[in-house]
């Protein structure tokens, strides 16, 4: 795969696809990790004398409608602050006008949310290709650096790479190096931690890891389906009955493959999904029928921490509880703290796990790598071929 080491951008207009899908509330960015992650590539393009850089990104799911709620204006402002250079936000009407000259606006410009155009995510090849042609008219070369979207076959990720000379940016290059090491040559013992709410989204990861990892820690919402599969009463906790048979099969395969499957020993329960609802800590065999588990308990925290600290490679994807609510944040915080103390190769697989690390104000340099791609990192761990990477390798 071509990267910036072999790519001439001197005096060229660069179209740079990035992932700037950051959490915004009341016009304020709550976590700018994905914005900061693209700065090395952006600065290198400027240092290599690119005549202009046009950033392409999305925010949320506006479903092809120009909705100010999903505007990238706050992102453009934050980029300007971080770079010390004005980053102009350009509307689609201006960018795609026949006589447009984005160089005149700014050396760095950010195209307004690309998902305002329904063709970006269209399942019809011709629709995506038509939008990709408009994007290609804006630049001389294409650099792909949005790892969080490379699992999507979309106009600004996949189709554009067929129309312009294309290369991977530094962020994608680093993400690939990290996950290839985890998949092909992990130092052992190798532990994977999976949490979050959706069991179905991660079952293929579990299957793929059965022959790779030495230990699998399961917590968060998905942990209750595993516990229920073993016969435990989980009350009103999150439960994916549709995935129950497959979970039972995974538990059997883990035992056959001599994979250590670590599940919660105790949990923090409550009767209502609220930060104000009274809580209690119970063993997993004592969850009342009228209560739900919203975090792992202290015994589980110690149990999981011991395994993490004795691991040489750890990959974590998904929180251990509803960490956004203070009474249910301790479990996720304990996992993050354990990874920070671990002397091994530690990877945080993006999404909510990365958001939690920043919410707890942890030193990001304590971890080997914090991925910017939640869904993309999961699919990479599944062993899937990702369209946005395949196209950069010439496999179209």
C-alpha positions as CSV (number, residue, x, y, z in Angstrom):
1,X,0.0,0.0,0.0
2,X,1.4,3.4,-1.0
3,X,1.9,5.8,1.8
4,X,3.3,9.4,2.1
5,X,6.9,8.1,1.9
6,X,6.4,7.3,-1.8
7,X,3.9,10.0,-2.7
8,X,4.6,13.4,-4.3
9,X,2.2,16.1,-3.2
10,X,4.4,19.1,-4.0
11,X,2.3,22.0,-5.5
12,X,-0.6,19.6,-5.8
13,X,-4.2,19.9,-4.6
14,X,-4.8,17.1,-2.0
15,X,-8.2,15.7,-1.2
16,X,-7.8,14.3,2.3
17,X,-10.5,11.9,3.6
18,X,-10.5,12.0,7.4
19,X,-12.8,10.8,10.2
20,X,-14.0,13.8,12.1
21,X,-17.2,12.2,13.5
22,X,-16.8,13.6,16.9
23,X,-19.4,14.0,19.7
24,X,-20.9,17.5,19.7
25,X,-23.5,18.8,22.2
26,X,-24.9,22.3,22.2
27,X,-22.3,23.2,19.6
28,X,-19.4,22.1,21.7
29,X,-17.0,19.2,20.9
30,X,-17.0,16.8,23.8
31,X,-14.0,14.7,22.6
32,X,-11.5,16.1,19.9
33,X,-9.4,12.9,19.8
34,X,-10.2,12.2,16.2
35,X,-9.4,15.7,15.2
36,X,-6.0,15.6,16.9
37,X,-5.3,12.2,15.3
38,X,-5.2,13.7,11.8
39,X,-2.8,16.5,12.6
40,X,0.4,14.6,11.7
41,X,-0.8,13.8,8.2
42,X,-2.2,17.3,7.7
43,X,1.0,19.0,8.9
44,X,3.2,16.7,6.7
45,X,1.2,17.6,3.6
46,X,1.7,21.2,4.4
47,X,5.4,20.7,5.0
48,X,5.7,18.9,1.7
49,X,4.4,22.0,0.0
50,X,0.9,20.7,-1.1
51,X,-0.7,23.7,-2.8
52,X,-3.9,23.1,-0.9
53,X,-5.6,20.5,1.3
54,X,-9.3,19.8,1.0
55,X,-10.6,17.8,4.0
56,X,-13.6,15.5,3.4
57,X,-15.5,14.1,6.4
58,X,-18.9,13.3,7.8
59,X,-20.7,13.8,11.1
60,X,-23.5,11.6,12.3
61,X,-26.2,10.3,10.0
62,X,-28.0,13.2,8.3
63,X,-29.4,10.8,5.7
64,X,-28.7,13.0,2.7
65,X,-30.3,16.1,4.1
66,X,-28.5,19.4,4.7
67,X,-29.2,19.7,8.4
68,X,-27.4,22.4,10.5
69,X,-27.4,20.0,13.5
70,X,-24.8,17.9,11.7
71,X,-22.7,20.8,10.4
72,X,-18.9,20.5,10.6
73,X,-18.6,24.2,11.6
74,X,-17.4,23.4,15.2
75,X,-14.8,21.0,13.8
76,X,-13.5,23.6,11.4
77,X,-13.2,26.0,14.3
78,X,-11.3,23.5,16.4
79,X,-9.0,22.6,13.5
80,X,-8.2,26.2,13.1
81,X,-7.3,26.5,16.8
82,X,-5.1,23.4,16.8
83,X,-3.2,24.3,13.6
84,X,-3.0,28.1,14.1
85,X,-4.2,28.4,10.5
86,X,-7.6,29.4,9.2
87,X,-9.6,26.4,8.0
88,X,-12.4,27.5,5.8
89,X,-15.7,25.5,5.9
90,X,-16.9,25.1,2.3
91,X,-20.5,24.3,1.3
92,X,-21.3,21.8,-1.4
93,X,-22.8,24.4,-3.6
94,X,-19.6,26.4,-3.6
95,X,-17.2,23.4,-3.8
96,X,-19.0,21.7,-6.7
97,X,-19.7,24.9,-8.7
98,X,-18.2,24.7,-12.2
99,X,-15.9,27.7,-11.6
100,X,-15.0,26.9,-7.9
101,X,-11.5,27.7,-6.8
102,X,-11.0,26.4,-3.2
103,X,-7.4,27.6,-3.3
104,X,-8.8,31.1,-3.2
105,X,-10.6,30.4,0.1
106,X,-7.8,29.0,2.1
107,X,-4.8,26.7,1.9
108,X,-6.8,24.3,4.1
109,X,-10.5,23.9,3.6
110,X,-13.1,21.5,5.1
111,X,-15.9,20.4,2.9
112,X,-19.2,20.5,4.7
113,X,-20.6,17.1,5.9
114,X,-20.2,14.8,2.9
115,X,-23.3,12.8,4.1
116,X,-25.4,15.8,3.3
117,X,-25.3,14.3,-0.2
118,X,-27.2,11.0,-0.3
119,X,-24.9,9.7,-3.0
120,X,-22.1,9.3,-0.4
121,X,-23.7,6.2,1.2
122,X,-25.7,5.0,-1.8
123,X,-25.8,1.3,-2.5
124,X,-26.0,2.2,-6.2
125,X,-22.5,2.3,-7.7
126,X,-23.4,4.9,-10.3
127,X,-24.6,7.3,-7.6
128,X,-21.5,7.0,-5.6
129,X,-19.3,7.3,-8.7
130,X,-21.1,10.5,-9.7
131,X,-20.3,12.1,-6.4
132,X,-16.7,10.8,-6.5
133,X,-16.3,12.5,-9.9
134,X,-17.2,15.8,-8.3
135,X,-14.7,15.3,-5.5
136,X,-12.0,14.3,-8.0
137,X,-12.4,17.6,-9.8
138,X,-11.3,19.4,-6.7
139,X,-7.9,17.8,-6.4
140,X,-4.9,16.2,-8.1
141,X,-4.3,13.4,-5.6
142,X,-6.2,11.6,-2.9
143,X,-4.9,10.7,0.6
144,X,-7.0,8.4,2.8
145,X,-6.6,8.9,6.5
146,X,-10.0,8.2,8.0
147,X,-9.5,4.7,9.5
148,X,-12.9,4.9,11.1
149,X,-14.6,4.7,7.7
150,X,-12.4,2.3,5.7
151,X,-14.9,-0.5,6.4
152,X,-17.5,1.5,4.3
153,X,-17.9,1.3,0.6
154,X,-18.7,5.0,0.2
155,X,-18.0,7.6,-2.5
156,X,-15.3,9.6,-0.5
157,X,-13.7,6.4,0.8
158,X,-13.8,3.9,-1.9
159,X,-14.8,5.3,-5.3
160,X,-12.6,8.4,-5.2
161,X,-9.5,6.2,-4.8
162,X,-10.2,4.8,-8.3
163,X,-10.2,8.3,-9.9
164,X,-7.0,9.9,-8.5
165,X,-3.5,8.8,-7.5
166,X,-4.1,7.5,-4.0
167,X,-2.1,6.9,-0.8
168,X,-2.7,6.1,2.8
169,X,-2.0,8.8,5.4
170,X,0.0,8.4,8.6
171,X,-3.0,7.6,10.8
172,X,-4.2,4.7,8.6
173,X,-0.6,3.5,8.2
174,X,-0.2,3.4,12.0
175,X,-3.6,1.7,12.6
176,X,-2.7,-1.1,10.1
177,X,0.7,-1.7,11.6
178,X,-0.8,-2.0,15.1
179,X,-3.7,-4.3,14.2
180,X,-1.5,-6.5,11.9
181,X,0.8,-7.0,14.8
182,X,-2.1,-8.0,17.0
183,X,-3.5,-10.3,14.4
184,X,-0.3,-12.0,13.1
185,X,2.4,-11.7,15.8
186,X,1.1,-10.8,19.2
187,X,3.4,-11.2,22.2
188,X,1.9,-13.6,24.7
189,X,-0.1,-13.9,26.9
190,X,-2.6,-12.2,24.6
191,X,-5.8,-10.9,26.2
192,X,-8.8,-9.4,24.5
193,X,-11.4,-7.4,26.4
194,X,-14.9,-7.0,24.9
195,X,-17.7,-4.9,26.3
196,X,-20.4,-2.6,25.2
197,X,-24.0,-3.3,24.5
198,X,-24.3,-5.2,21.3
199,X,-23.4,-8.9,21.4
200,X,-24.3,-9.6,17.8
201,X,-21.8,-7.0,16.5
202,X,-18.9,-8.7,18.3
203,X,-19.7,-12.4,18.0
204,X,-17.6,-12.8,14.8
205,X,-14.7,-11.1,16.6
206,X,-15.1,-13.7,19.4
207,X,-15.1,-16.5,16.8
208,X,-12.0,-15.2,15.1
209,X,-10.2,-14.8,18.4
210,X,-10.9,-18.3,19.6
211,X,-7.8,-19.5,17.7
212,X,-5.7,-16.4,18.4
213,X,-6.1,-15.0,21.9
214,X,-5.1,-16.7,25.2
215,X,-7.8,-15.1,27.2
216,X,-11.1,-13.3,26.5
217,X,-12.6,-11.0,29.0
218,X,-16.3,-10.2,28.4
219,X,-18.1,-7.5,30.3
220,X,-20.5,-4.6,29.8
221,X,-24.0,-5.2,28.4
222,X,-22.9,-8.2,26.3
223,X,-21.6,-9.9,29.5
224,X,-25.2,-10.6,30.6
225,X,-26.0,-12.6,27.5
226,X,-22.9,-14.8,28.3
227,X,-24.0,-15.1,31.9
228,X,-27.5,-16.1,30.9
229,X,-26.1,-18.7,28.5
230,X,-24.5,-20.3,31.5
231,X,-27.8,-20.4,33.3
232,X,-27.6,-17.3,35.5
233,X,-30.6,-15.1,36.2
234,X,-29.8,-11.6,34.9
235,X,-33.0,-9.8,35.9
236,X,-33.8,-6.9,33.6
237,X,-30.2,-6.5,32.4
238,X,-29.5,-6.1,28.7
239,X,-30.0,-9.5,27.0
240,X,-29.7,-10.5,23.4
241,X,-31.9,-13.6,23.1
242,X,-31.4,-13.8,19.4
243,X,-27.7,-14.3,19.9
244,X,-28.0,-16.8,22.8
245,X,-27.5,-20.0,20.9
246,X,-24.4,-18.6,19.2
247,X,-23.0,-17.4,22.5
248,X,-23.5,-20.9,23.9
249,X,-21.6,-22.3,21.0
250,X,-18.7,-19.8,21.5
251,X,-18.5,-20.7,25.2
252,X,-18.1,-24.4,24.2
253,X,-15.5,-23.6,21.5
254,X,-13.6,-21.5,24.0
255,X,-13.3,-24.4,26.3
256,X,-12.4,-26.8,23.5
257,X,-9.6,-24.4,22.4
258,X,-8.4,-23.9,26.0
259,X,-9.1,-20.2,25.8
260,X,-9.6,-18.6,29.2
261,X,-13.1,-17.0,29.1
262,X,-13.4,-14.5,32.0
263,X,-16.8,-13.3,32.9
264,X,-18.0,-11.0,35.7
265,X,-18.1,-12.3,39.3
266,X,-20.2,-9.5,40.7
267,X,-22.1,-6.5,39.3
268,X,-23.5,-3.2,40.3
269,X,-27.3,-3.4,40.1
270,X,-30.2,-0.9,40.2
271,X,-33.9,-1.0,39.4
272,X,-34.0,2.0,37.1
273,X,-31.7,3.2,34.3
274,X,-30.8,6.4,36.2
275,X,-27.8,8.0,38.0
276,X,-30.2,8.7,40.9
277,X,-31.5,5.2,41.4
278,X,-30.2,3.4,44.5
279,X,-27.5,0.8,43.7
280,X,-26.3,-2.4,45.2
281,X,-23.4,-4.9,44.5
282,X,-24.3,-8.5,44.2
283,X,-22.6,-11.7,43.0
284,X,-23.7,-12.7,39.5
285,X,-25.7,-15.7,40.9
286,X,-27.7,-13.3,43.0
287,X,-29.1,-10.7,40.6
288,X,-32.8,-10.1,41.5
289,X,-35.4,-10.5,38.8
290,X,-36.5,-6.9,39.1
291,X,-33.0,-5.4,38.8
292,X,-30.5,-4.7,36.1
293,X,-26.7,-4.8,36.1
294,X,-25.1,-1.6,34.8
295,X,-21.5,-2.1,35.8
296,X,-19.1,-4.8,36.9
297,X,-18.4,-5.0,40.6
298,X,-15.2,-4.5,42.6
299,X,-14.3,-8.2,42.8
300,X,-14.6,-8.4,39.0
301,X,-12.5,-5.3,38.6
302,X,-9.7,-6.9,40.6
303,X,-10.1,-10.2,38.8
304,X,-9.9,-8.6,35.3
305,X,-7.1,-6.3,36.4
306,X,-4.9,-9.2,37.5
307,X,-5.2,-10.8,34.1
308,X,-4.5,-7.6,32.2
309,X,-1.4,-6.8,34.2
310,X,0.0,-10.3,33.5
311,X,-0.6,-10.0,29.7
312,X,2.0,-9.1,27.1
313,X,-0.7,-7.9,24.6
314,X,-4.1,-6.5,25.4
315,X,-6.8,-5.2,23.0
316,X,-9.9,-3.5,24.5
317,X,-13.1,-2.7,22.7
318,X,-16.2,-1.7,24.7
319,X,-16.9,-0.3,28.2
320,X,-17.7,-2.5,31.2
321,X,-20.8,-0.5,32.1
322,X,-22.8,2.7,31.6
323,X,-19.7,4.8,32.3
324,X,-21.5,8.0,31.3
325,X,-23.4,7.8,34.6
326,X,-21.1,8.3,37.6
327,X,-22.5,5.3,39.7
328,X,-21.7,2.9,36.9
329,X,-18.3,4.2,35.7
330,X,-15.9,2.4,38.1
331,X,-15.6,-0.8,36.1
332,X,-14.7,0.9,32.9
333,X,-12.3,3.2,34.7
334,X,-10.6,0.2,36.4
335,X,-10.0,-1.5,33.0
336,X,-8.5,1.7,31.6
337,X,-6.3,2.1,34.6
338,X,-5.1,-1.5,34.3
339,X,-4.2,-1.1,30.7
340,X,-2.3,2.1,31.5
341,X,-0.3,0.2,34.1
342,X,0.3,-2.8,31.9
343,X,3.9,-3.1,30.6
344,X,2.7,-4.9,27.4
345,X,1.5,-3.9,24.0
346,X,-1.9,-2.2,24.8
347,X,-4.5,-1.2,22.1
348,X,-7.7,0.6,22.8
349,X,-10.1,-0.2,19.9
350,X,-11.7,3.1,19.4
351,X,-15.4,4.1,20.0
352,X,-16.6,4.2,23.5
353,X,-13.4,2.8,25.0
354,X,-11.4,5.7,23.6
355,X,-14.1,8.1,24.8
356,X,-13.9,6.7,28.3
357,X,-10.1,7.1,28.5
358,X,-10.5,10.8,27.6
359,X,-13.5,11.2,29.9
360,X,-11.4,9.9,32.8
361,X,-8.5,12.3,31.8
362,X,-6.0,9.5,31.5
363,X,-2.6,10.0,30.0
364,X,-3.0,8.8,26.5
365,X,0.7,8.1,26.2
366,X,0.2,5.3,28.8
367,X,-1.3,3.2,26.0
368,X,0.6,1.8,23.0
369,X,-2.2,2.9,20.6
370,X,-5.7,4.4,20.8
371,X,-7.6,3.5,17.6
372,X,-9.9,6.0,15.9
373,X,-12.0,3.3,14.4
374,X,-14.6,1.5,16.6
375,X,-16.4,-0.4,13.8
376,X,-13.4,-0.5,11.6
377,X,-11.2,-1.9,14.3
378,X,-13.8,-4.6,15.1
379,X,-14.1,-5.7,11.5
380,X,-10.3,-5.8,11.2
381,X,-10.2,-8.0,14.3
382,X,-12.8,-10.2,12.6
383,X,-10.4,-10.7,9.7
384,X,-12.7,-9.0,7.2
385,X,-11.3,-7.3,4.1
386,X,-12.1,-3.6,4.4
387,X,-13.1,-1.8,1.1
388,X,-11.3,1.4,1.9
389,X,-8.0,-0.4,2.4
390,X,-8.4,-2.9,-0.5
391,X,-8.9,0.0,-3.0
392,X,-5.6,1.6,-1.8
393,X,-3.9,-1.7,-2.5
394,X,-5.2,-1.7,-6.0
395,X,-7.8,-4.5,-5.2
396,X,-10.9,-2.9,-6.6
